[in-house]
């Protein structure tokens, strides 16, 4: 199942990329939302090889996700790949310059099932895809607003 959204900002593409590639700020934003985040790679420099173990509650159960940066092309592209017990996850962030002072963030998430139970979960979720898309758009916009405010 794929989700995607785009967010237009009044920041230059370089400024927007700096905001989304500040992984320490992203870690703090996730912790503020109730997740437990442990960095696997102790490096402070953004780039490929960074990884996290993220624990969070979803639908009354504790979930664990391992997330790794697999592509980091400054100033336009970041890809994160992850997996949990039931799903494989791919997150792609692309920054597009609209002008010298405006840019657009394309945020795409793809969720793939790893077993039959997960496949059934995704099939059921597809019935409410329109509502899930609206929630996804709102959460990404809120997350980006939180990151910009912390800058």
Secondary structure, DSSP 8 states (H G I E B T S, - for coil): -EEEEEEEESS-HHHHHHHHT-HHHHHHHHHHTT-EEEESS---S-STT-EEEEEEEETTEEEEEEEEEEEEETTTEEEEEEE-SSEEEEEEEEEEESSSS-EEEEEEEEEEESSHHHHHHHHHHHTTHHHHHHHHHHHHHHHHHHHHHH-
